[in-house]
Amino acid sequence: MLRGIRNLFTIGLLALVAGSVSAQFGGGTYGLTGGGMGMGGMGGMGYGGYFPGAYGGFMQGMASVTNANGQYQMQIQQARVEQQQAEQARYKSRLDWDKTRIEELNLRSQEATANREYRENIRDQSRQETLNWSRDNPPAHYIYEGVALNAIADQIKKTQLDSSMRGPQILIDQDILNRINVSDGTSTSASASLGVIKANGSLNWPVIMRSRDFEPIRKELDQQVAAAIRMVRSDSLEAEPYTKLQAETDKLQKYIDSMVGDLRPDDYIRANRFATSLQKDVVLLGGDNAKKYFSGDYKLSGSSVGEVLENVFRSGLKFSAAGDADRQAYNAFYNALLQYDAGLQQLAGPAKPAAPGKGPAFLPEP
């Protein structure tokens, strides 16, 4: 602002000087024309231009200053108008962006809600479909993998909570329960896949692997597994014996693979399944929850199906896969569970079943 005032003052001063000079030397020239003294070709003395004088020059300079100041003020005002217009344009652009962003967020929220509802509906349909198959003569692997047992047990739990009713008294033998494997439902649970290592520390060898051909490696594994379990129970499992046990299980797998031409297909499948399960069990022996399996935390108890389920629900346990020698026990427990479920449905009223389908596809045929 001060710079602008100084510029105006300089312009006014120059205009004033120009006016003074014009007053002294402006307009025309003196000369002798037509036999006498004259100005600008006039006969006699006259004016060949305009001589405003000092006052006129001053007024002319002031007019120039006023005009320049007016133009400067107009330029300032125009700049302010343009600045305001630019600010309004930026504000409008910001509003438009915010509006677009809000609309985008709303669309994303609606899409997320729709996707969540869709997934929930798919899960509900899949769950109901699994339940329908589990109740109605399911494939054998549904039972042996624990899928049918868990599906029916989950529905029983829901029905009992909704109706506050209990099913009929269905007795169950403890010997059967001792062969039913359970877990806490997590992939890192020590009992999630334990099927060939029993709670007493022994290995449940298939018949074909009790032969003389497997005797040396069988005795070695029995000793190493028993020693590892003793250390697990006392929280003293060391790296060296655990590493040797892993190496011995790998050795068993290689030995079975070398006998693929000497064993019948069914025997080879059973032996290979045992070796695979043993490798998983050994890995889980090194887990944080391994001790719970041998302390009885993952053991079913109860004189009836209702009591067993109450213990399962209270502990948050899930039924896990059966070993080859446990399948008969799984069939017996499945039939008892099915009787309890049917009796509970009669008391509480059956739930509306979902449309029949092809069954879950996440479990391959064994």
TAFENJO-V783994 format. One record per pair of residues at least 12 apart in sequence whose ideal C-beta (glycine too) atoms are under 10 Angstrom apart, sorted by sequence separation. I is the first residue (numbers start at 1). J is the second residue. D is the distance in whole Angstrom. If there is no record, write none. Layout:
# TAFENJO-V783994
i: (I	I)
j: (J	J)
d: (D	D)
This chain:
# TAFENJO-V783994
i: (27	28	29	130	181	182	256	259	260	281	299	300	27	28	33	134	135	138	181	205	228	28	133	134	138	181	227	228	256	257	319	30	133	134	203	227	256	257	300	319	134	135	179	205	228	255	256	299	31	130	131	134	135	181	205	224	227	228	256	298	300	28	30	130	133	134	203	224	227	228	253	256	257	297	299	319	28	29	131	132	134	179	203	252	253	256	298	300	27	28	29	130	131	134	135	178	202	224	225	255	256	297	27	28	130	131	134	178	201	224	253	254	26	27	28	129	130	178	203	223	224	252	253	298	26	27	28	128	131	202	203	224	225	252	253	25	26	27	127	130	131	201	202	220	221	224	225	251	26	27	130	179	201	220	223	224	250	253	308	25	26	200	201	249	252	253	22	23	24	26	127	128	198	201	202	221	249	252	22	23	127	197	201	220	221	305	308	309	22	23	24	196	197	200	201	249	250	308	22	23	24	26	199	221	248	249	22	23	26	149	197	198	201	217	220	221	249	305	309	20	23	150	197	201	217	220	249	250	304	305	308	309	19	20	23	24	149	245	246	249	300	305	19	20	22	23	146	217	218	248	249	305	306	19	22	23	146	150	217	305	19	20	21	146	246	304	305	19	20	23	146	245	246	306	16	19	20	22	214	217	305	306	18	19	216	217	246	17	19	242	245	246	16	19	20	214	242	245	280	15	16	18	19	190	213	214	15	16	18	19	209	242	243	15	16	17	19	242	277	15	16	19	214	321	12	15	16	18	213	277	14	15	209	239	277	13	15	16	208	237	12	15	16	213	237	274	11	12	14	15	213	273	274	12	14	144	208	273	274	12	13	15	211	11	12	15	225	232	237	11	12	209	228	231	232	237	270	10	208	232	235	269	8	9	11	12	208	211	225	229	235	8	11	12	214	221	225	228	233	234	8	11	208	209	224	228	232	233	208	231	232	8	207	208	225	232	233	7	8	11	206	208	209	221	229	232	233	7	208	209	228	229	232	233	206	207	208	232	5	8	206	207	229	230	4	7	206	209	229	205	208	209	5	206	4	206	4	205	206	204	4	203	4	204	205	204	1	203	196	195	196	203	195	196	196	197	196	197	195	196	193	194	195	196	197	193	194	196	197	195	196	197	193	194	195	196	193	194	197	192	193	194	197	192	191	193	194	190	193	194	192	191	201	273	190	199	200	189	190	192	198	199	188	190	191	194	197	198	199	187	190	192	197	199	269	189	190	191	188	189	190	191	194	199	188	189	190	194	199	183	188	189	190	191	192	190	191	186	189	190	191	189	190	194	184	183	191	192	190	191	184	190	191	183	189	183	182	181	184	184	182	183	182	181	182	206	207	181	182	206	207	180	181	204	205	206	180	204	205	178	179	204	177	178	204	177	178	176	177	174	177	195	198	174	177	191	192	194	195	197	174	191	193	194	195	196	198	172	174	180	189	192	193	195	196	198	174	182	189	191	192	194	195	196	172	173	182	186	195	196	171	172	177	184	185	189	195	171	172	176	180	184	185	186	171	172	182	183	184	185	169	170	171	172	174	177	183	184	185	169	170	172	182	183	185	168	169	170	171	172	182	183	184	167	168	169	170	181	182	183	167	168	169	170	181	182	183	167	180	181	166	180	181	181	167	180	181	166	179	166	179	181	160	179	180	179	178	179	181	156	160	179	180	181	156	160	176	179	180	178	179	153	157	161	176	177	180	156	157	160	176	179	180	175	176	179	180	153	157	176	177	153	156	157	173	176	177	152	156	175	176	153	154	173	153	172	173	176	172	150	149	173	153	154	172	153	170	171	172	153	170	150	152	170	150	151	170	172	149	150	170	149	150	167	170	148	149	168	169	170	146	147	167	168	170	146	149	167	170	145	146	147	166	167	168	169	145	146	167	168	143	145	146	167	168	144	145	166	167	144	165	166	167	168	143	144	165	167	168	141	144	167	141	149	156	163	166	167	144	148	152	159	165	166	144	165	143	146	149	153	156	160	163	164	165	145	149	152	156	159	163	144	148	152	155	159	162	163	140	143	144	153	162	143	146	149	152	153	156	159	160	148	149	152	155	156	159	162	140	143	144	148	151	152	155	159	140	143	159	142	143	156	159	158	143	138	155	134	136	134	135	134	135	134	135	151	131	135	147	147	147	147	136	142	145	146	135	142	145	144	145	131	136	139	132	138	142	145	131	132	141	144	128	131	132	133	141	128	129	130	132	133	139	141	128	129	132	133	134	140	141	128	129	133	134	139	140	127	128	129	130	132	133	139	126	129	125	128	129	130	124	125	129	130	126	129	125	130	126	127	130	126	126	126)
j: (39	40	41	142	193	194	268	271	272	293	311	312	40	41	46	147	148	151	194	218	241	42	147	148	152	195	241	242	270	271	333	45	148	149	218	242	271	272	315	334	150	151	195	221	244	271	272	315	48	147	148	151	152	198	222	241	244	245	273	315	317	46	48	148	151	152	221	242	245	246	271	274	275	315	317	337	47	48	150	151	153	198	222	271	272	275	317	319	47	48	49	150	151	154	155	198	222	244	245	275	276	317	48	49	151	152	155	199	222	245	274	275	48	49	50	151	152	200	225	245	246	274	275	320	49	50	51	151	154	225	226	247	248	275	276	49	50	51	151	154	155	225	226	244	245	248	249	275	51	52	155	204	226	245	248	249	275	278	333	51	52	226	227	275	278	279	49	50	51	53	154	155	225	228	229	248	276	279	50	51	155	225	229	248	249	333	336	337	51	52	53	225	226	229	230	278	279	337	52	53	54	56	229	251	278	279	53	54	57	180	228	229	232	248	251	252	280	336	340	52	55	182	229	233	249	252	281	282	336	337	340	341	52	53	56	57	182	278	279	282	333	338	53	54	56	57	180	251	252	282	283	339	340	54	57	58	181	185	252	340	55	56	57	182	282	340	341	56	57	60	183	282	283	343	54	57	58	60	252	255	343	344	57	58	255	256	285	57	59	282	285	286	57	60	61	255	283	286	321	57	58	60	61	232	255	256	58	59	61	62	252	285	286	59	60	61	63	286	321	60	61	64	259	366	58	61	62	64	259	323	61	62	256	286	324	61	63	64	256	285	61	64	65	262	286	323	61	62	64	65	263	323	324	63	65	195	259	324	325	64	65	67	263	64	65	68	278	285	290	65	66	263	282	285	286	291	324	65	263	287	290	324	64	65	67	68	264	267	281	285	291	65	68	69	271	278	282	285	290	291	66	69	266	267	282	286	290	291	267	290	291	68	267	268	285	292	293	68	69	72	267	269	270	282	290	293	294	69	270	271	290	291	294	295	269	270	271	295	69	72	270	271	293	294	69	72	271	274	294	271	274	275	72	273	72	274	73	274	275	274	75	274	76	277	278	278	76	278	273	273	274	281	274	275	276	277	277	278	277	278	276	277	278	279	280	277	278	280	281	280	281	282	279	280	281	282	280	281	284	280	281	282	285	281	281	283	284	281	284	285	284	284	294	366	284	293	294	284	285	287	293	294	284	286	287	290	293	294	295	284	287	289	294	296	366	287	288	289	287	288	289	290	293	298	288	289	290	294	299	284	289	290	291	292	293	292	293	289	292	293	294	293	294	298	289	289	297	298	297	298	292	298	299	292	298	293	293	293	297	298	297	298	298	298	299	323	324	299	300	324	325	299	300	323	324	325	300	324	325	299	300	325	299	300	326	300	301	300	301	299	302	320	323	300	303	317	318	320	321	323	301	318	320	321	322	323	325	300	302	308	317	320	321	323	324	326	303	311	318	320	321	323	324	325	302	303	312	316	325	326	302	303	308	315	316	320	326	303	304	308	312	316	317	318	304	305	315	316	317	318	303	304	305	306	308	311	317	318	319	304	305	307	317	318	320	304	305	306	307	308	318	319	320	304	305	306	307	318	319	320	305	306	307	308	319	320	321	306	319	320	306	320	321	322	309	322	323	309	322	310	323	326	306	325	326	326	326	327	329	305	309	328	329	330	306	310	326	329	330	329	330	305	309	313	328	329	332	309	310	313	329	332	333	329	330	333	334	308	312	331	332	309	312	313	329	332	333	309	313	332	333	312	313	332	313	332	333	336	333	312	312	336	317	318	336	318	335	336	337	319	336	317	319	337	318	319	338	340	318	319	339	319	320	337	340	319	320	339	340	341	318	319	339	340	342	319	322	340	343	319	320	321	340	341	342	343	320	321	342	343	319	321	322	343	344	321	322	343	344	322	343	344	345	346	322	323	344	346	347	321	324	347	322	330	337	344	347	348	326	330	334	341	347	348	327	348	327	330	333	337	340	344	347	348	349	330	334	337	341	344	348	330	334	338	341	345	348	349	327	330	331	340	349	331	334	337	340	341	344	347	348	337	338	341	344	345	348	351	330	333	334	338	341	342	345	349	331	334	350	334	335	348	351	351	337	334	351	334	338	337	338	338	341	341	342	360	341	345	359	360	362	363	353	359	362	363	353	360	363	363	364	351	356	359	353	359	363	366	353	354	363	366	351	354	355	356	364	352	353	354	356	357	363	365	353	354	357	358	359	365	366	354	355	359	360	365	366	354	355	356	357	359	360	366	354	357	354	357	358	359	354	355	359	360	357	360	357	362	359	360	363	360	361	362)
d: (8	4	10	8	8	10	7	8	9	10	9	7	8	9	10	7	8	9	7	6	6	9	9	4	10	6	6	6	10	10	9	9	8	8	8	10	5	8	10	10	9	8	10	9	9	9	6	10	9	7	9	4	7	10	9	7	9	5	10	9	8	8	9	8	8	6	7	9	8	10	10	8	9	8	10	9	6	6	10	9	10	9	6	9	8	5	7	9	6	2	9	9	5	10	9	9	7	6	7	9	10	9	6	4	5	7	9	8	9	5	10	9	10	2	9	10	10	10	6	10	10	9	5	9	6	5	9	9	8	8	9	10	9	5	8	10	7	5	7	9	5	7	8	10	8	6	9	10	6	9	10	9	5	10	10	9	9	9	8	9	8	10	9	7	7	7	9	10	8	10	8	9	10	9	9	6	10	9	8	6	9	6	4	6	7	8	9	8	8	6	9	9	10	9	7	5	7	9	7	5	9	10	9	9	10	5	9	5	9	8	9	10	9	7	9	7	10	5	8	10	9	10	7	9	10	9	9	10	9	6	9	10	7	9	7	9	9	10	8	5	9	10	9	6	8	5	9	7	9	9	9	8	7	8	6	9	8	9	6	4	9	10	8	8	6	8	9	7	5	10	9	6	8	10	9	2	8	8	8	6	10	9	7	6	10	10	9	8	8	8	8	9	7	5	9	8	10	9	10	8	6	8	5	9	9	9	9	10	7	9	9	7	10	10	9	8	10	6	8	7	4	9	9	10	10	3	8	9	7	7	8	8	8	9	9	8	8	9	10	7	6	4	9	8	7	8	9	7	9	6	9	9	7	10	10	10	10	7	10	7	9	10	10	7	4	9	8	6	8	6	9	10	8	9	9	9	6	10	7	10	9	10	10	8	10	8	8	10	9	7	7	6	5	9	8	8	8	6	9	9	10	9	9	9	9	9	5	6	4	10	6	6	8	8	8	10	10	8	6	10	8	10	8	10	9	8	5	10	6	6	9	10	6	7	10	8	6	10	9	7	5	10	9	9	9	8	6	6	6	9	9	9	10	8	6	5	10	7	10	8	10	9	8	9	10	10	9	7	9	9	6	9	9	9	9	9	5	7	5	5	10	8	9	10	10	7	10	9	5	9	6	8	10	8	7	10	5	5	9	9	7	10	8	10	10	9	6	9	6	9	7	8	8	8	5	7	9	8	7	9	10	6	8	9	10	9	8	10	9	10	5	9	9	8	9	8	8	8	6	10	4	9	6	8	7	6	4	10	7	10	7	9	7	7	10	6	5	8	8	5	10	8	8	8	7	9	8	10	9	4	8	8	9	10	8	9	10	9	8	7	9	7	5	8	8	9	9	10	6	6	9	9	9	5	10	8	5	8	9	7	9	5	8	8	8	4	10	9	7	10	7	8	9	8	10	9	9	8	6	9	8	10	7	9	6	6	10	9	9	9	9	6	6	4	8	10	8	10	9	6	9	9	8	9	7	9	7	10	9	10	10	7	7	8	7	8	7	6	6	10	10	6	7	9	5	6	8	10	6	4	9	6	8	10	10	10	7	7	10	6	4	9	4	5	9	9	8	7	10	6	6	8	10	9	9	7	10	10	6	5	7	8	10	9	7	6	9	6	7	5	6	9	7	6	9	8	7	9	8	9	8	7	9	8	7	4	9	9	10	9	8	8	6	9	9	9	9	4	7	8	8	10	7	9	9	8	9	6	10	9	5	9	6	8	9	8	10	9	9	10	10	6	10	5	9	5	7	10	9	10	6	7	10	8	8	8	9	8	7	10	10	9	9	9	5	8	9	8	9	7	5	10	10	8	6	10	9	9	9	5	5	4	9	10	5	9	9	7	9	10	7	9	8	7	10	4	10	4	8	9	5	9	9	7	9	9	8	6	8	4	10	5	7	5	8	7	8	9	4	5	10	7	9	9	8	9	7	9	8	9	9	7	10	8	8	8	8	9	8	9	8	8	5	10	6	5	8	8	7	7	7	7	7	9	10	9	6	5	6	6	4	6	6	7	7	7	7	8	8	5	9	10	10	7	10	6	9	9	6	9	8	8	10	5	9	9	5	9	9	9	9	9	10	10	9	9	9	5	9	9	10	10	7	8	10	9	8	9	10	10	7	9	7	9	8	9	10	9	10	7	9	6	10	8	10	10	9	9	6	10	10	9	9	8	6	8	7	8	8	6	6	7	8	8	9	8	8	9	9	10	6	8	8	6	7	6	8	9	9	9	5	4	8	5	10	7	8	9	9	8	9	9	8	9	9	5	6	9	8	7	8	8	7	5	9	7	8	9	10	9	10	6	10	9)
